[in-house]
Amino acid sequence: MSRRFFAHACRSMNDVTPNRSQAPEPSDPDDVSGLASEHNRLRALRRRARMAAGRKSRQMWRISRTTLRYAVFMCGAGCVALFSLIFAWIAEVALRWNAHLTAATPWLAFVLLPFGLAALRWLTIRLAPQARGSGIPQVIAAFGLPPAGPAQTLLVSFRQSMWKVLLTTGGLLAGASIGREGPSVQVGAAAMLAWGRWCHEKLRFRIGFHPNALIAAGAAGGLAAAFNTPLAGVVFAIEELGRGTAVRWDRLVLSGVLTAGFLSLAMLGNNPYFSVKTPILALHDAWGPVLLCALVNGVLGGLFAKLLSGGVPALMPARLRAWPSQHPVQVAFVCGLVAAAIGWSTGGATFGTGYEQAAGLINGEPHATLWFGLAKLAATVVSYFAGIPGGIFTPSLAIGAGIGANVADWVGHLFGAMAEPRVLALVSMAAFLAAATQAPITASVIVMEMTRSQDLTLFLLASSLLASFLARQFCPHPFYHHVGHAFRREALAATRKVAPTT
């Protein structure tokens, strides 16, 4: 369009320019000066036309370049949402199979968990060593590495992320107390980074996507799609991923996060992650039990994060601390036995993510196991110690719901006042997640958005902030960032070993 405008302007100028070969020679000096001024005027008109055409061309290029950047970014966010939804469907199938098998034959857990976790640990070491654990620490570690370098690529490798999907599904099939939401963050980051590189290398789109921006948008978009909570994805990106990193949270990155979340909403419907049958209303006289929940969850969440950060060696005598790293498969087998024993003692309540148990508690259903929260905490710790891929997001929510139900019972027995169990279960979900991750705003928004409990926003924020503060006294460094430092060192060491041979 700009080229046609420039050509038309030039032709117009040429049409009004006198033809020197046909014009008579001026004889009067006044005529000569008049022709010179007319010639200068026409030259000025041509110059202004060229400048206008150049401005129009640059403006059109800026518009088309920006539009192309947004279009490519939105397509990448669509890929992230698609991968997250496929992952969710596969994980749901694995959970149903495990529930069916353990309900029909309870002793089968003593076969599935020890041998399953040992096999998954062996496969993780051989096929995808950077895929173990949650996935969020790997993404955080990637921000502190040279962009597009081999170490960063290793942590958010698309190949390892696909193995993470399969291995996490295997862990859920075996009955490990893990979640899929943390792995969805790493899978989303890897998918977005792979998409950006493919567009750059194959389609020749030289539109300047920064690797860190791609990783951030994919990671937060993966969480938004996993929980079906677009707003929580944005808050997670800013509070958790943006802590101590130099990522520029511009409109492009945040639009990618929202696109992944809204695409998930479009495919799954505007349904909350936890379906609350009856609205949960805030009670003004519930501040005492709510603050008690925050205190209990802050202490337990801080100890939970400290256990996960230290790992198995922190629990062993100094002379034996090298044994777990030398025999990882045997450690996974023992962890599987412990997880099976915990699950058998609770009637299978601690197997899997804990979603069904948490959903039942916030809907007022009686909890079959009195100490479900503590049992789920122990099962999640030993499942994490096994070193297999799997997250702690949904298990943490289930732990919090169980603790909230216990606090409601204690308040009723000790003070004779029956606190609303559903309110305390919901508040404890946010408080324990905030204590475990030290991300109180993210925890509050996730629980509020996934349950549509806007009336409890003040309770959720207050309990999350208090629980996060208390947890910091037990575990000064946020769990995800503490583990992320270890992954960063490991990735740098791995690339140094490979460098001399390449």
N, C-alpha and C positions, 0 to 999 in steps of 0.2 A: 504493500500500500504506500509506504514512504517513498519507494523508488518511482512509482507512477506519479506521485505528487511532485517530486523533484523534476522529472522529465517534462511534465506539463508546464511547470513554472519556467523552465528554460526555454521551451518552445514559445511561450507567451512573450518572453523577453526578446527572442529572436524575431518574432513577427513585427514588433514595433521598432526594431533597429533599422535605420535607413540603409538601403543597399548602395554601397559606395560606388559600385561600378555603373549604376544607372543615375545617381544623383549628379546634377550639374555642379561645376566648380563654382564656389561662391566668389563673387567679385568685390563685395562690400565687407570691410573689416567687422562691422556689426554682425553681419550674417555668420562670419567665422566664429566670433565669440558665442553667438547663440547656439550654433551647432555643437561647440565644445561643451557648453553647459548642459545641453540636452544629452550629449554622450555621457557626461559624468553622472547625470541623473539616472540614466539607464543602467550604468555600471553599478550604482548604489542599489537600484532595484534588484539587479541580478544577485548582488551580494546578500541582500536581505532575504531573497528567496532561497538561496543556498543555505543560509543559516537556519531559516525556518524549517527547511526540509531536513537538515541535520538534526535539529532538535526533535522533530517528529519521529525521525528514524530511531534516535536513541531512546525516546519515550516508549515507542512500540517495542523495542528490544527489551527494555526493562520490564514492561508488562508481561511480555511473552516469557521471559526468563523466570520471573517470579511465579507466574502461573504454572510453568513447567516444573519448577521446584516443588510447589505445593502438590501438584498432581502426582509426581513420582513419590513424594513422601506419603501421601494418602494411600497410594497403592501398596507401599511397604507396610503401612499400618494395617491394611486389610489382610495382608499375608500373616501378620502377627496374630490378628484376631482369629483367622482360620486355623492356624497351628494350635492356638490355645484351646479352641473349641474341640478340635479333634483329640487333643490330649485329654481334655475333660471327659469326652465320651469313652475313650479307651480306659481311663482310670475308673470310671463308673462301672464299666463291665467287669474289671478286675475285682472291685470291691464286692459286687454282687456274687461273683463266683466264690470268693473267700467266705462270705457270709453263709452261702449255701453249703459249702463243704464243712465248715466248722460247726454249723448248727446240726448237720446230719451226723457228723463224726467228730465230737469235741477233741478226742485224743490226737486227731490228725494234725493239730497245731504243733505238737511236739516233733512232727516230721517236717512240716512245711517251713516253719520258722528257722530252726537251726540249719538245716541243709539248704534251704532257700537263701538265707542271708549269707551263708558261706559261699554259695555259688555266685551270688550277685556281687559279693566283694571281690572274688577272683576275676570275674568278668570286668568289673570296674577298673581294677589294676591293669589288666591286659588291654582293654579297649578304650577306656575313657577315664584316665586318672583325674582329670580336672572336672569331672562331672559329679564327683561325690558330694554329699551334703546338700544344702539348700539350693544353691545357685545364686542367691543374692550376694554373698561375699565375693564370688568370682566376678560379678558385674562391678561391684565397688572397687575391687582390685584393678580391674581393667582401666578405670579412669586414671589411675596413678601411673600408668605405663605409657611409653612413647606411642602416640597414635599411629595405627596401622602397622605397628611393629610386630615381630614374631611372637613376643610375649603376650601382647594384648590379643592377638589373633588366637593364640593357644587357649586363653581363658574363655573366649566367646566363640569358639569354633562351631560352625554349623554341624559338622560331622559328630563332634562330641555331644552336642545338644540333642541330636536325634537318638544317640545312644542313651542319653539321660532320660528321654521319654520312655524308651523301652525298659530300662532298668528300674525306673521309678514305678512303672506299671507292674513289673515283676515283684517289687517290694510290697505293693498293695495286695497283689494276689497271694503272697505268702502270709500277709497279716501284720506286717510291720506298722508301727504307729508313726506314720509319716504323712505328709500332704503333697499335693501337686502344685500348689500356688507358688511356692518359692522356685521350684524348677521351671514354672511357666515364665518367670522373670528372666532366667538365663536363656531359655529357648527363644523368647521374644527378642532379646538383645541380639542373639546370634542370627535370627532370621532377618531382622532389620539391617544388620551390618552386611550380611550376605546379599541382600537385595540391593543395597546401595553400591556395593562393589560390582555386582553384575550389571547394573545400569551404567556404571562408569566404564567398565571394560568392554562389555558386549554391545550396548546400545550407544556408546560414545556420548553420553550425557555429561558434558563438562560443566556441571553446575555447582561444584564446590561443596559437597556434603562432607562435614567434618565427622570422622569416625566416632568421636565421643557423643556427638549429637544423635547419631544413628543408634548407638548403644543405649543412650538414655531414653530416647523415645520408644525403642523396642522393649526395653525392660519394664518401664512404667505402663506401656500399653499392654504387655503380657499380664501384668497384675490386674489392670482394669478389666481386661477380658475374662480373666480367670474368676474374679469375684462378681463380674457383671456390675461394676461400680466405676463409672468414668471419672467422677469427681475424686474418688479415693486414689485413682491412678495418678492424677495430677499432684495431689498432696504428697503421695509417696515419693514421686519424682523430686519434688522440691525439698522435702524434709529429710528423707533417707538417702537418696542417691546424690543429692546436692550438697551433703554435709562434707566439707573439706575437699570439694572438687571444683574444677574450673570450667564446668559445663555452663554454656550460655543458654539460659532457659527463655528463648525467644518464642514468638508466636508459632514459628514453624514446628519446633519440637513439641510444644504443648498441644498444638493442633493434631499432631500425630498420635499423642496419647489419647486425646478425646475421641479421635476417629476410631481407634481400636476398641475403646469402651462402647461407643455408640453402635458400632457394627455388631458387637456382642449383644447389645440390647435389641437390635433389629432382628437378629437371628434367634435369640432365646426368648424374646418378649420382655416387656417391662415388669419382670418378676423378680422379687428380692431373692438374694442367695439363701437366706433363711426365711421361710414362709411363716409369718406370725399370724395365727388364726384370729386372735382377738387383740386389738390395739393395747399396747402397754403404756399406761399413763403415769406421769410423774406425780409423786405424792410429796407434799411439803414436809411431812413429818418423817420422811425416809432418809434425811441427811445423816443421822447417826449410823444406821446400818450401812449406808453407802460409803462413808468414810472408813468404817471398819473393814469393809471389803477392799478398799484401796490399800489399807495397811497390810492386810494378810497377803494380798496378791503382790504387793510391792516386795515383801520379804521373800515369798516363795518364787516370784519371777526373777528376782536378783540371784537367788541361789541356783535356779534353773539355768540362767545365762552363764553363771560362773562354772557350773558343771560342764556345759557344752563347750565353753571356751577352753577349759583345761583338758578335756578329753580323758581317756582311760589312764594315761600316765599320771595325771594329777591325783588319782585315787590309789596309786600303788606306792610301795616303799621305794626309796631312791635307787636301791640296787636292782630293782626289777623294772624300772621305767623304760628301759630299752626293749623289753620283751614284746609289748604290743606292736611296735613298728616292725619288728622282725618276724612276727607271726600274725599278720592281719587277718588271714582267713580263719585261723583258730579263734581269734577274738570275736569275729563275726558269728561263729558257731555258738560260742558261749553266750553271746548277747541274744541270739535267737532262742536258746533254751530259757533264759531269764524272761524274755518277752512272752514266750509261750506259757510259762508258769503264771505270770501276771494275768494274762488273758484268760487262762483256764479258771483262775480263782475268782475272776469277775464275771464269769459266764460269757466270755467273748466280748465284753463291752469295750476293752481297750484295743481291739484289733482295728486296723484301718485308720482313717482320718479322725474319727470321732464326730463326724457331722451329724449322724442320726441322734446321738446322745445329746449333743448341744441343742439341736432343734427341738428335741423333746423337752428339755429343761426350760427353755425360754417360752415354751407353750404351756407350761404348768403341769406337764406329765410327771408322775412320781419317778424318782430315780431308783432303779433296781439295786444299785450298789451304793452303800452308804459312803464309802471313801473313793468314789469314782475319780474325783479330781486328782488326788494324790497317786492313785494307781495309774491314771493316764499320764501323769508327769513322769513316773518311773519308767513306764513303757516307752515313752518318747525319748527319754535320755538313753536307754539301752539301744533303741533302734538307731539313734544318731551315732552312738559309739561303734556300731557295726561298720560304719564307713561306706554305706551304700547311698546312692542318690535318693533324695527325699527332703521335703521341707518341714517346717515347724509351724507354719501359719495356722492352718485349721486345727492341728492338735493343740496349739496354745489356746485357741478359742474354746475348744472342748474342755481343757483343763480349767480355764477361768469359769466356765459355766458350772462345772462340778463344784468348784470352790465356793461360788456364789450360793449354790443350793445348800452347801454345808453351813455357811454363815447364816443363812435364813433359819435353818434348824436351830443353831446355837442361840440366836437372838430370841427365838420363840421359847426355848427351854429355860434360858437364864433370866430373861426379863419379862416373860409372860406376854410380850407384845409380838404378834405375828407379823413380821415384815413380809412384804410382797416378794415371794421367791422369784418371780419372773423378772422383776426389776433388778434384784441383786444378781441374778444369773447374767443378765445382759450387761450390767455395769462391770461385773467381774471379768467378762470376756474382754472388754476393752482394757481393763486395768492390768490383767495378766499379760496380754499382748504388748501393752506399752512397757511393762516392766521387763519383759524378755528382750525386746528390741530397742528400748529407750527412744521410741518414736511416738510420743503421746498423741500428737495431732493426727498422725496417720491412723493410729489405732482407734481413736474416737470417730473419725470420719468413716473408716471402713465399717465399724459396727453399726453406726448410725445409718449408713447408706444401704448396707446389706439387710437390715431389718426394718427399714423405713420408720425408725424411732426418733423422729426429730424432736418430739416432746421431751426426750431424755438427754438432749444435747448437753445441757449444763452439768448433769450428773456424770455423763461420760467424760467430758473434758476435765472436770475436777478430779475424778478418781484416777484418770490416766496420768495427769500431771503429778499427782501425789505418789502414785505407784512407781512412776518412772524415777522420781527423785529418790525414793527409798531404795530402789534397785541399784541405783548408782553407788550407793554406799557399800554394796556387796560386790558389784562388778563395775569398776570405774569406767572401763572402756566398753562402748556398745558392742554387743556380741557380733553382729555382722561385720563391723569394721575391724574388730580384733582378728577374726578368722580371715578377713580379706587381706590383712597384712601378711599372713602366712601363705596364702595363695599367691600373692605378688612375689614374694621371695622364691617360692617354688617355681613359678613360671620363668622368672629371670634365670634361675639356676638351670632349668631344663633347656632354655634357648642357648645358654653358654656352652652346654655340652654338645649341642647339635651344631653350633656355628663352625668349629674347626673342620668338621667332616663334610660341610656343604660347600 
